[in-house]
Amino acid sequence: MLSDNKQGQHTPQGQAPAHQLPQIAEARNPGMELDMDWVRSVQANTSAIERRCASLPGRRSVKKAHQAAWLLKAISMIDLTTLSGDDTAGRVRRLVAKAAQPVRPDLLDQLDMTGLTTGAVCVYHDMIEPARATMDQLGVNLPIAVVSTGFPAGLSPFHLRVEEIRESVKAGATEIDIVISRRHVLTGDWQALYDEMRTFRDACGDAHVKAILATGELGSLRNVARASLVCMMAGADFIKTSTGKESVNATLPVSLVMIRAIRDYFDRTGYRVGYKPAGGISKAKDSITYLALIKEELGDDWLSPHLFRFGASSLLGDIERQLEHHLTGHYSAGHRHPIG
């Protein structure tokens, strides 16, 4: 399943995708019965995966206007995030304001860009109210993604994790980022993982659910591939690498494994599942590398906030800085591009 193939397809050189690329209107992934034969057949060729990923940054570089277009596209796919123990309502209000106006207006005017926002804001449950109130005040309506189910470890009592989802949806969350129980993956209890994910999906109702795998704690790329597949079988709308709290978060090898699991699931079922790398993606050049990987492996359909998001906080500031360099030829100080 995860051999080194399909290289070189859909290269990002040339005309970059426009920010106005239409989002895909289609049915959510309903999930399916757990297919253990399919799960057990999944393998990961680690050397081929690492070789493929090592070649990508050098082979896929874009310059000048094309680079600016890719960076604007990346902004539209950011879940602008604050998940700190010292979060306050004021910080969240500033975060929402930045999500609604992610780049200084003078820069956007020079780039002939209007209507640009981030893909969503991502906060804790207690910050839903100030996030929603700020959106109402600004006249914007961005998705509010909320971490849940005992984030980040996922070790609180199961009934409380399920109730946490319901409370966040009731409070206005439109997307729920859940964490799976890593022990189910590490012990190979795929039925338990499937049942857990299915229950979480049902508790979300109309809110879309992103399954955080915490890939840095799963032990192997094969486990990452199998966990990705099981979560999609259970109805995940997105699969996500990390909480951002692990020692190892999003990496290109893990991303390739998860993306190819998404591709296989689509080939088998016809349902598109989204992908969200999170944690450790802070440089503009890295965002372009991830978008190139998506374009090559999944195609243009996934280059939409509907199916791809970055979980990030500092990434936006570096992208804005690079856009200013594109327009002026000079790098500005980072403090001129605050996130909140």
Phi, psi and chi 1 to 4 in degrees:
 res  aa     phi    psi   chi1   chi2   chi3   chi4
   1 MET       -  -37.5  173.3 -174.9  127.8      -
   2 LEU  -114.8   38.2  -65.1  167.2      -      -
   3 SER   -74.3  170.1   58.9      -      -      -
   4 ASP   -85.4   85.4 -169.3   18.8      -      -
   5 ASN  -134.0  179.1   56.8   21.2      -      -
   6 LYS    56.6   33.0  -68.9 -157.6  174.2 -177.7
   7 GLN   -77.5  148.8  -65.4 -169.4   42.1      -
   8 GLY    83.2   -4.1      -      -      -      -
   9 GLN   -81.6  149.3  -65.7 -171.6   10.6      -
  10 HIS    54.2   50.1  -49.5  -61.1      -      -
  11 THR   -65.1  146.2   65.7      -      -      -
  12 PRO   -84.2    2.1   29.2  -33.6      -      -
  13 GLN   -67.0  153.6  -63.5  -75.4    0.2      -
  14 GLY    89.7 -144.6      -      -      -      -
  15 GLN   -66.4  116.9 -178.0   62.6   46.6      -
  16 ALA   -78.3  155.7      -      -      -      -
  17 PRO   -65.5  139.7   23.7  -33.1      -      -
  18 ALA   -76.0  153.7      -      -      -      -
  19 HIS   -62.1  -27.8  169.3   62.8      -      -
  20 GLN   -84.9   11.4  -68.4   82.3    6.5      -
  21 LEU   -52.2  123.7 -173.6   71.7      -      -
  22 PRO   -64.4  143.3   22.6  -33.0      -      -
  23 GLN   -75.4  155.1  -65.3 -170.0    6.4      -
  24 ILE   -85.9  126.8  -60.7  165.7      -      -
  25 ALA  -101.8  108.0      -      -      -      -
  26 GLU  -155.9  171.0   59.2 -177.5   25.3      -
  27 ALA   -67.6  145.3      -      -      -      -
  28 ARG   -64.1  155.9  -69.8  175.9   66.4 -176.8
  29 ASN   -64.9  114.6  170.0   34.9      -      -
  30 PRO   -82.6   -9.3   32.2  -35.0      -      -
  31 GLY    82.5 -176.7      -      -      -      -
  32 MET  -158.6  173.8   56.1  179.3  -76.8      -
  33 GLU   -65.1  147.7  -65.6  -64.3  -39.4      -
  34 LEU   -64.9  120.7  179.0   62.5      -      -
  35 ASP  -106.4   94.7 -175.0  -20.4      -      -
  36 MET   -69.1  -28.9  -77.4  -53.9  -54.3      -
  37 ASP   -62.7  -42.3  -71.4  -22.1      -      -
  38 TRP   -66.0  -44.9 -172.3    2.9      -      -
  39 VAL   -60.7  -47.0  174.0      -      -      -
  40 ARG   -67.1  -24.9  -66.8 -169.4 -173.8  100.8
  41 SER   -77.4  -13.1   71.6      -      -      -
  42 VAL   -74.7  127.4  171.3      -      -      -
  43 GLN  -128.3  169.7  -57.5  -65.5  -31.5      -
  44 ALA  -138.2  118.9      -      -      -      -
  45 ASN   -85.3   93.3 -175.1  -24.4      -      -
  46 THR   -60.5  -44.8  -59.9      -      -      -
  47 SER   -63.7  -40.7   61.1      -      -      -
  48 ALA   -67.7  -39.2      -      -      -      -
  49 ILE   -62.8  -47.0  -68.6  165.0      -      -
  50 GLU   -66.1  -37.2  -68.5  176.1  -14.7      -
  51 ARG   -64.5  -43.3 -175.6  169.7   60.6 -111.2
  52 ARG   -61.6  -44.8  165.0   83.4  167.5  100.7
  53 CYS   -71.8  -34.5  -67.6      -      -      -
  54 ALA   -64.7  -29.3      -      -      -      -
  55 SER   -83.1  -18.3   69.7      -      -      -
  56 LEU   -67.0  -49.2 -173.4   66.6      -      -
  57 PRO   -58.7  -38.1  -25.0   35.6      -      -
  58 GLY   -75.0  -33.1      -      -      -      -
  59 ARG   -82.1  -24.1  -69.3 -171.2  -59.4  108.5
  60 ARG  -117.8   74.8  -62.8  -65.9  177.7 -107.3
  61 SER  -115.3  141.7   86.2      -      -      -
  62 VAL  -124.3  149.8  -71.8      -      -      -
  63 LYS  -127.6  159.8  -56.0  -65.0 -176.6 -176.6
  64 LYS    53.2 -125.0  -60.8 -177.6  179.3  179.9
  65 ALA   -63.7  -35.9      -      -      -      -
  66 HIS   -65.0  -40.0  -63.6  -51.6      -      -
  67 GLN   -62.9  -43.5 -177.7 -175.1   66.6      -
  68 ALA   -60.3  -41.0      -      -      -      -
  69 ALA   -63.7  -42.0      -      -      -      -
  70 TRP   -63.9  -38.9  -84.5   99.4      -      -
  71 LEU   -68.3  -37.3  -67.4  177.1      -      -
  72 LEU   -63.7  -40.3  -68.7  168.8      -      -
  73 LYS   -61.1  -42.7  167.8   58.8   70.4  174.8
  74 ALA   -60.3  -40.1      -      -      -      -
  75 ILE   -58.2  -41.4  -71.3  172.2      -      -
  76 SER   -67.0   -9.5   74.0      -      -      -
  77 MET  -113.5   12.9  -62.5  176.0  173.6      -
  78 ILE   -89.5  130.3  -66.9  175.6      -      -
  79 ASP   -87.4   95.8  -80.0    2.5      -      -
  80 LEU   -69.0  122.7 -164.0   58.8      -      -
  81 THR  -123.1  139.2  -58.9      -      -      -
  82 THR  -136.5  117.6 -178.1      -      -      -
  83 LEU  -136.1   60.8  -63.7  171.4      -      -
  84 SER  -113.2  153.1  -61.0      -      -      -
  85 GLY   -66.5  -20.1      -      -      -      -
  86 ASP  -102.9   21.7   59.2   -6.5      -      -
  87 ASP   -58.9  141.3  -79.0  -16.0      -      -
  88 THR  -128.4  166.1   64.2      -      -      -
  89 ALA   -60.9  -37.4      -      -      -      -
  90 GLY   -63.1  -41.8      -      -      -      -
  91 ARG   -62.4  -42.3  175.6 -177.7  -69.5  174.4
  92 VAL   -67.0  -37.7  169.8      -      -      -
  93 ARG   -61.5  -40.9  -75.5 -166.8  -69.6  -91.8
  94 ARG   -67.5  -37.3  -67.1 -169.5  -63.2  -87.9
  95 LEU   -62.4  -45.3 -174.2   84.6      -      -
  96 VAL   -63.9  -40.8  171.3      -      -      -
  97 ALA   -60.8  -39.6      -      -      -      -
  98 LYS   -68.9  -38.5 -174.9   65.5  174.1  178.4
  99 ALA   -63.2  -36.3      -      -      -      -
 100 ALA   -76.1  -26.8      -      -      -      -
 101 GLN  -136.3   75.7  179.3   67.6   66.9      -
 102 PRO   -73.4  -20.0   24.7  -33.0      -      -
 103 VAL  -129.7  143.3  178.0      -      -      -
 104 ARG   -53.2  136.1  -68.9 -159.2  -27.5 -107.5
 105 PRO   -56.5  -35.1  -26.1   34.6      -      -
 106 ASP   -65.9  -34.7   60.9  -57.1      -      -
 107 LEU   -70.1  -42.2  -60.7 -179.8      -      -
 108 LEU   -64.5  -36.5  -70.7 -179.4      -      -
 109 ASP   -60.8  -43.6  -72.0  -15.9      -      -
 110 GLN   -67.2  -28.0  -66.8  179.0   68.4      -
 111 LEU   -89.4    0.0  -68.2  164.7      -      -
 112 ASP    56.0   46.1 -165.5   25.4      -      -
 113 MET  -120.3  129.9  172.0   61.4   65.6      -
 114 THR  -129.1  155.3   60.0      -      -      -
 115 GLY    74.2   15.9      -      -      -      -
 116 LEU   -79.4  129.5  179.6   65.9      -      -
 117 THR  -136.4  168.3   68.3      -      -      -
 118 THR   -75.1  171.7   65.8      -      -      -
 119 GLY   -71.7  -32.4      -      -      -      -
 120 ALA  -172.1  173.8      -      -      -      -
 121 VAL  -115.3  147.1  -65.0      -      -      -
 122 CYS  -125.3  122.4 -175.9      -      -      -
 123 VAL  -143.3  173.9  -64.2      -      -      -
 124 TYR   -77.7  164.2  -79.9  116.9      -      -
 125 HIS   -54.3  -44.0  170.3   88.7      -      -
 126 ASP   -65.7  -13.4  -79.8   -0.6      -      -
 127 MET  -100.0    7.5  -64.1  -62.7  137.9      -
 128 ILE   -63.4  -46.0  -63.9  173.2      -      -
 129 GLU   -61.4  -50.9 -168.2  -80.1  -32.4      -
 130 PRO   -65.1  -30.8   16.4  -28.4      -      -
 131 ALA   -65.6  -47.0      -      -      -      -
 132 ARG   -66.5  -41.7  175.0   54.9   60.8 -163.4
 133 ALA   -63.1  -38.9      -      -      -      -
 134 THR   -67.5  -40.0  -54.6      -      -      -
 135 MET   -61.5  -42.9  -71.1 -176.1 -167.9      -
 136 ASP   -61.3  -40.9  -68.3  -17.1      -      -
 137 GLN   -65.4  -38.1 -178.2 -179.6    5.6      -
 138 LEU   -85.6  -11.6  -64.0  174.7      -      -
 139 GLY    73.8   33.1      -      -      -      -
 140 VAL  -120.5  160.3  -62.3      -      -      -
 141 ASN  -138.0   78.8 -173.5   27.7      -      -
 142 LEU   -92.6  151.2  -60.0  177.2      -      -
 143 PRO   -59.7  141.1  -22.5   33.5      -      -
 144 ILE  -108.1  110.9  -61.9  176.1      -      -
 145 ALA   -94.7  133.5      -      -      -      -
 146 VAL  -126.5  130.5  176.6      -      -      -
 147 VAL   -76.9  146.2  -65.9      -      -      -
 148 SER  -150.9 -174.4 -169.4      -      -      -
 149 THR    58.3   48.6   62.4      -      -      -
 150 GLY    71.8   30.7      -      -      -      -
 151 PHE   -52.2  136.6  178.8   94.8      -      -
 152 PRO   -96.0  -14.3   33.5  -35.4      -      -
 153 ALA   -85.2  -27.1      -      -      -      -
 154 GLY    68.6   35.7      -      -      -      -
 155 LEU  -115.4   11.8  -67.6  176.0      -      -
 156 SER   -77.8  164.4   55.8      -      -      -
 157 PRO   -53.6  141.3  -27.8   36.2      -      -
 158 PHE   -59.3  -43.3 -176.8   73.0      -      -
 159 HIS   -64.8  -29.7   72.1  -80.0      -      -
 160 LEU   -73.0  -35.5  -65.7 -179.7      -      -
 161 ARG   -63.7  -41.4  -76.4 -179.6  -86.7  159.7
 162 VAL   -66.1  -42.7  175.2      -      -      -
 163 GLU   -66.7  -32.9 -170.5   59.2   29.8      -
 164 GLU   -60.6  -41.6 -172.5  179.5   -4.4      -
 165 ILE   -59.1  -49.6  -67.3  172.6      -      -
 166 ARG   -61.4  -39.6  -66.8 -177.4  177.3  132.6
 167 GLU   -65.9  -39.4  -73.6  -63.7  -42.6      -
 168 SER   -68.3  -39.9  -68.8      -      -      -
 169 VAL   -64.2  -43.3  172.4      -      -      -
 170 LYS   -61.5  -33.5 -178.1  179.3  177.4 -179.5
 171 ALA   -81.2   -8.6      -      -      -      -
 172 GLY   120.8    5.1      -      -      -      -
 173 ALA   -68.0  136.3      -      -      -      -
 174 THR  -103.9  -14.0   52.0      -      -      -
 175 GLU  -138.6  140.8  -60.1  175.8   -2.7      -
 176 ILE  -121.4  122.6  -58.3  -67.1      -      -
 177 ASP   -98.1  104.0  -70.7   22.9      -      -
 178 ILE   -97.0  156.4   64.4   95.3      -      -
 179 VAL  -110.0  136.5  -70.7      -      -      -
 180 ILE   -83.1  164.8   66.6  167.8      -      -
 181 SER   -82.1  109.7  -62.4      -      -      -
 182 ARG   -60.2  -30.7  -74.2   68.7  135.7  174.9
 183 ARG   -60.1  -31.4   65.3 -175.8  179.8  -84.6
 184 HIS   -63.4  -37.1  -64.2  -30.5      -      -
 185 VAL   -72.6  -46.6  178.6      -      -      -
 186 LEU   -65.5  -27.5  -64.6  172.0      -      -
 187 THR   -98.7    0.0   59.8      -      -      -
 188 GLY    71.0   24.2      -      -      -      -
 189 ASP   -89.6   77.1 -166.2  -15.2      -      -
 190 TRP   -71.1  -30.2  -56.8  112.0      -      -
 191 GLN   -64.1  -41.5 -175.1   66.2   56.9      -
 192 ALA   -64.9  -40.8      -      -      -      -
 193 LEU   -63.8  -43.5  177.0   61.4      -      -
 194 TYR   -60.8  -47.7  176.9   89.7      -      -
 195 ASP   -63.2  -41.5  -67.5  -17.3      -      -
 196 GLU   -61.6  -49.1  174.8 -176.3   78.9      -
 197 MET   -64.5  -38.2 -176.6   66.8 -129.9      -
 198 ARG   -63.8  -41.4 -172.1   76.9 -119.4  177.4
 199 THR   -65.0  -42.5  -58.8      -      -      -
 200 PHE   -61.8  -44.0  -68.2  161.9      -      -
 201 ARG   -60.6  -44.6  160.7   65.7 -166.7  -90.9
 202 ASP   -63.1  -37.9  -69.5  -16.1      -      -
 203 ALA   -67.7  -25.6      -      -      -      -
 204 CYS   -72.8  -23.4  -74.2      -      -      -
 205 GLY    60.3 -124.6      -      -      -      -
 206 ASP   -78.9  -14.5  -68.2  -24.2      -      -
 207 ALA   -72.0  136.0      -      -      -      -
 208 HIS   -73.8  146.5  -78.7 -143.6      -      -
 209 VAL  -116.3  129.8   56.8      -      -      -
 210 LYS  -107.5  126.0  -54.4 -170.4 -164.4   88.8
 211 ALA   -93.4  113.3      -      -      -      -
 212 ILE   -87.3  118.4  -52.6  174.0      -      -
 213 LEU   -86.9  -18.1  -55.9 -172.3      -      -
 214 ALA    52.4   58.5      -      -      -      -
 215 THR   -60.1  -27.8   54.4      -      -      -
 216 GLY   -66.7  -11.2      -      -      -      -
 217 GLU  -113.7   11.2  -62.1  178.8  -12.4      -
 218 LEU   -96.4   -6.0  -63.6 -171.4      -      -
 219 GLY    92.0  -34.7      -      -      -      -
 220 SER  -159.7  158.7   69.3      -      -      -
 221 LEU   -66.3  -30.8  -68.9  177.7      -      -
 222 ARG   -64.0  -41.3 -176.6  177.3   69.4  176.8
 223 ASN   -63.0  -39.1  -82.3  -13.1      -      -
 224 VAL   -60.0  -45.3  170.7      -      -      -
 225 ALA   -63.0  -45.0      -      -      -      -
 226 ARG   -69.3  -41.1  -68.3 -179.1  175.1 -179.0
 227 ALA   -63.5  -38.7      -      -      -      -
 228 SER   -59.1  -47.0  -62.2      -      -      -
 229 LEU   -65.2  -44.0 -176.3   58.1      -      -
 230 VAL   -63.6  -41.6  170.5      -      -      -
 231 CYS   -64.7  -37.2  -74.2      -      -      -
 232 MET   -67.6  -40.2  -70.5 -172.7  -73.5      -
 233 MET   -59.0  -32.1  -71.8  178.6  175.8      -
 234 ALA   -85.4   -0.4      -      -      -      -
 235 GLY   106.1   15.7      -      -      -      -
 236 ALA   -61.6  136.7      -      -      -      -
 237 ASP   -82.3  -31.9  -64.1  -66.9      -      -
 238 PHE  -135.4  152.1  -92.2   71.7      -      -
 239 ILE  -115.5  140.7   51.2  175.5      -      -
 240 LYS  -129.6  142.1  175.3 -179.8  171.9 -178.7
 241 THR   -67.2  -51.7   59.3      -      -      -
 242 SER  -148.6  164.5  -37.1      -      -      -
 243 THR   -84.3  -17.6   65.5      -      -      -
 244 GLY    87.2   -3.9      -      -      -      -
 245 LYS  -103.8   -8.6  -51.1  -63.6 -174.4 -179.0
 246 GLU   -78.9  165.6  -64.1   89.5   57.3      -
 247 SER   -71.3  -28.4   58.7      -      -      -
 248 VAL  -124.7  125.3  177.5      -      -      -
 249 ASN  -113.6 -131.1  -66.1  -68.6      -      -
 250 ALA   -67.6  133.3      -      -      -      -
 251 THR  -135.8  161.1   67.1      -      -      -
 252 LEU   -65.9  -43.1  -74.1  175.2      -      -
 253 PRO   -59.3  -44.9  -28.0   37.4      -      -
 254 VAL   -61.7  -40.6  158.9      -      -      -
 255 SER   -63.3  -42.2  -67.3      -      -      -
 256 LEU   -62.1  -42.0 -179.5   59.6      -      -
 257 VAL   -60.7  -46.8  167.7      -      -      -
 258 MET   -69.5  -38.0  -64.6  174.7   70.7      -
 259 ILE   -64.9  -41.1  -72.0  166.1      -      -
 260 ARG   -71.1  -28.7  -71.3 -166.8  174.2  169.0
 261 ALA   -65.0  -41.0      -      -      -      -
 262 ILE   -60.9  -44.0  -72.0  170.5      -      -
 263 ARG   -63.3  -42.8 -169.8  175.8   71.0 -164.2
 264 ASP   -64.6  -39.2  -71.6   -9.7      -      -
 265 TYR   -65.1  -41.3 -173.1   81.6      -      -
 266 PHE   -64.3  -43.2  173.6   69.8      -      -
 267 ASP   -61.2  -35.4  -70.9  -15.9      -      -
 268 ARG   -82.6  -37.1 -177.8   80.7   67.1   97.2
 269 THR  -112.8  -22.8   69.3      -      -      -
 270 GLY    85.1    3.4      -      -      -      -
 271 TYR  -104.1  133.0  -71.5  100.0      -      -
 272 ARG   -89.3  130.4  -68.0 -178.4  172.0   90.4
 273 VAL  -114.4  140.6  173.6      -      -      -
 274 GLY   -83.1  167.6      -      -      -      -
 275 TYR  -132.5  137.5  177.4   61.2      -      -
 276 LYS  -136.3  102.9  179.5  177.6  175.0  179.2
 277 PRO   -78.6  138.0   28.3  -31.0      -      -
 278 ALA  -143.7  141.6      -      -      -      -
 279 GLY    90.8  118.1      -      -      -      -
 280 GLY    88.0   -2.5      -      -      -      -
 281 ILE   -96.9  100.1  -56.4  172.7      -      -
 282 SER  -125.7   -7.0   59.8      -      -      -
 283 LYS  -111.7  142.0  -61.5  -59.8 -178.2 -176.4
 284 ALA   -57.7  -41.6      -      -      -      -
 285 LYS   -62.9  -33.1   64.1  179.7 -178.9  179.7
 286 ASP   -67.3  -36.4  -66.1  -26.7      -      -
 287 SER   -63.0  -37.5   70.5      -      -      -
 288 ILE   -66.9  -38.7  -67.2  177.4      -      -
 289 THR   -61.1  -43.1  -60.8      -      -      -
 290 TYR   -65.7  -40.5  -85.0   89.4      -      -
 291 LEU   -65.9  -37.0  -68.8 -180.0      -      -
 292 ALA   -62.6  -41.2      -      -      -      -
 293 LEU   -62.2  -43.7 -176.2   63.3      -      -
 294 ILE   -61.2  -45.7  -71.1  -69.9      -      -
 295 LYS   -61.7  -42.4 -174.5  175.5  176.9   69.2
 296 GLU   -71.8  -39.4  -68.8 -171.8   -4.8      -
 297 GLU   -89.3  -34.4  -66.9  -69.8  -26.5      -
 298 LEU  -116.8  -20.7  -65.9  174.0      -      -
 299 GLY    92.7  177.0      -      -      -      -
 300 ASP   -63.7  -25.3  -71.4  -13.9      -      -
 301 ASP   -57.8  -31.0  -75.0  -15.1      -      -
 302 TRP   -86.6   -4.8  -93.7  -95.8      -      -
 303 LEU   -84.4   61.8  -71.7  174.2      -      -
 304 SER  -150.0  144.0  161.7      -      -      -
 305 PRO   -58.3  -19.0  -21.7   31.8      -      -
 306 HIS   -66.9  -25.7 -176.7   65.2      -      -
 307 LEU  -131.5   -1.3  -70.4  170.4      -      -
 308 PHE  -148.0  134.0 -177.6   77.9      -      -
 309 ARG  -140.9  147.6  -57.4  -81.1 -176.5   81.1
 310 PHE   -97.3  130.8  -68.4  104.8      -      -
 311 GLY   -90.7  107.0      -      -      -      -
 312 ALA  -155.3  160.4      -      -      -      -
 313 SER  -124.7  -55.3   53.1      -      -      -
 314 SER   -81.5  -14.2   57.8      -      -      -
 315 LEU   -57.5  -41.6  173.1   62.3      -      -
 316 LEU   -60.5  -41.6  176.9   55.3      -      -
 317 GLY   -61.0  -40.4      -      -      -      -
 318 ASP   -70.9  -36.4 -167.6   58.1      -      -
 319 ILE   -63.1  -44.6  -69.3  178.1      -      -
 320 GLU   -61.3  -38.7 -171.3  176.9   14.2      -
 321 ARG   -64.1  -41.4 -172.9  167.1  174.0 -100.8
 322 GLN   -67.7  -35.6  -63.9  -60.8  -34.4      -
 323 LEU   -65.2  -39.2  -69.8  171.4      -      -
 324 GLU   -65.2  -38.7 -178.2  165.8   -3.1      -
 325 HIS   -62.7  -39.7  176.7  -94.9      -      -
 326 HIS   -59.1  -37.7  166.6   69.4      -      -
 327 LEU   -84.8  -31.6  -66.5  169.5      -      -
 328 THR  -112.6  -19.9   68.2      -      -      -
 329 GLY    82.8    4.9      -      -      -      -
 330 HIS  -129.4  145.1  -58.1  -74.5      -      -
 331 TYR   -88.5  131.7  -76.2  107.6      -      -
 332 SER   -94.8  163.9   63.0      -      -      -
 333 ALA   -67.6  145.1      -      -      -      -
 334 GLY   -58.7  -31.0      -      -      -      -
 335 HIS   -69.8  -10.0   67.8  -98.4      -      -
 336 ARG   -81.0   -3.1  -63.3 -170.9   63.8 -127.5
 337 HIS  -130.3   60.2  -51.9  -78.5      -      -
 338 PRO   -68.5  150.1   27.6  -34.9      -      -
 339 ILE   -83.2  -36.8  -62.4  -56.7      -      -
 340 GLY  -153.8      -      -      -      -      -
